[in-house]
Amino acid sequence: MALRSGRRKLSYEILSGNSSVQDDEEEAAAAGGIFYRSNSDPIRSHAAATPRRKRRKKKRSAIPNSSIPESATADENGLEFNFSQTVLCSVADQSSFAAAELRQRTVNAGAGGASSDETAPSGGGFMEGEANAEEDSAVELSTAAPVAKPNGNLVTKLKTAESLDWQRVMAEDPNYMCSVDKSPLKYFMEEMSNGNSLRSTTTLGNEKERERVYDTIFRLPWRCELLIDVGIFVCFDSFLSLLTIMPTRILMTLWRLVHTRQFKRPSPAELSDFGCFTIMACGVILLEQTDISLIYHMIRGQGTIKLYVVYNVLEIFDKLCQSFNGDVLQTLFNSADGLASCPTENMGFWIWRFTCDQALAVTASILHSFILLAQAITLSTCIVAHNNALFALLVSNNFAEIKSNVFKRYSKENIHSLVYFDSIERFHISAFIIFILAQNILEAEGPWFENFIFNAGLVFICEIIVDIVKHSFIAKFNDIKPIAYSEFLEDLCKQTLNIQPEAAKKNLTFIPIAPACVVIRVLTPVYAAHLPHSPLPWKLFWILILFAMTYVMLTSLKVLVGMGLQKHASWYVNRCKRRKHHLHYD
């Protein structure tokens, strides 16, 4: 290819496994000409290329990359171009005659020209135009391969990161607390001088943690026990009302009906009293037909299920019946209200509805009564037995109660209901103790009273301890303050005074019909055993005397308990209003 007169210079980048730009320059200088031949030309012999290959390997080890600048030239049309190229050399000996591989070069137009990529065919030579002597000798050698950029700007060489010294890095790390090469003696001395030996498993307490500790130990237990005790007296007051107030109201209604000889539609309260009296009468009659001794020997004689398992199962059914009976009785009272205020044309519908609700309430209450009777017989069997059955019952029942309640998440409303359930359970245990006392009066021989008092006290003390531990840790795990139990007590006092608003009602729901049936059933044989053996008129006379004495005693106790609850509730609510917070705040 001939050199053009317009000083146009073309440059090609030739990468070959057998040639380099430096060797071509040396051959051109030796020949004194400007023509070059590619190393991949098959005319050249393989033997002649061998010594040059060795020299090229030595030069490539010293000069990894080279860059040949080009000067600006003009073409025939007068347009000026700026050429920039980067020559990258790599060697790949694949065969004796390796094919030359051409790379792209960037052509930047300096005067509005377009960029283009040129390639040359493999195996061909190339010609370079005539250039200045300074440009031919100004071959820059660089140790790092520069990146081609527009207008010939090159990026400087990136510095190599120094090697990572792991020990130095760990020594400079502020979180690196312990050295791996520390001696056991040095480690022990450092542990001795570090202060608290439990710093890795405990944290430094604050005033809040201290308050929580004292709340769990002192403040919450006696507030919880005060609330449960008040709840027991509320249940006892309802129980006494069922045995004293309700019969009196029924007798007064019957007397008015007989005296006036005019039938008048009864009020909702009177219908409710008749419904409750019917339920209690049916329960007592059916329980009177039950042989307690047979049930006692059946429970004691069976060896499949332990006594504490039987007691726990009966306790579960007791809670279920108690919750269900409350709903059933509320339904009965609603039907009584509708029957008392319904128009005459709908009287048949409301009578049928009241009858159905009454039958359902009788069935549910009788079932609950039998469950309580079986539970009382089981407790009596454990107390009478001489094989530590009572101890096993207390341990199993109480620890199962702690396990099933303490480690659960509770809201404030759930704890409120749980306290009321504990009050009802405590009252049921009192009814069971009365049952055991009556059985001992009838059947026990020898000195039995001391043993009875000890066992009864043990049962009550265990219940108190379990309830205190349970509520203390429930409050601790659920972040409930002791002041919440004072709020529960205030709500209970408002319920006693019947001043609690309807929107915020959280009442203690207790149905005393089933416990009353059990107590009447066990006290009837005691009264019958102390009647004198006399003719029937005298026996009826003594029955009336005993009934009147019992009624007077229960009525006096009802007045005493009721007035005491009213007095305490009024004092507590007024004190809370005056102080704007609860009495037991501290």
Order of alpha helices (4+ residues) and beta strands (2+ residues): beta-alpha-alpha-beta-beta-beta-beta-beta-beta-alpha-beta-alpha-alpha-alpha-alpha-alpha-alpha-alpha-alpha-alpha-alpha-alpha-alpha-alpha-alpha-alpha
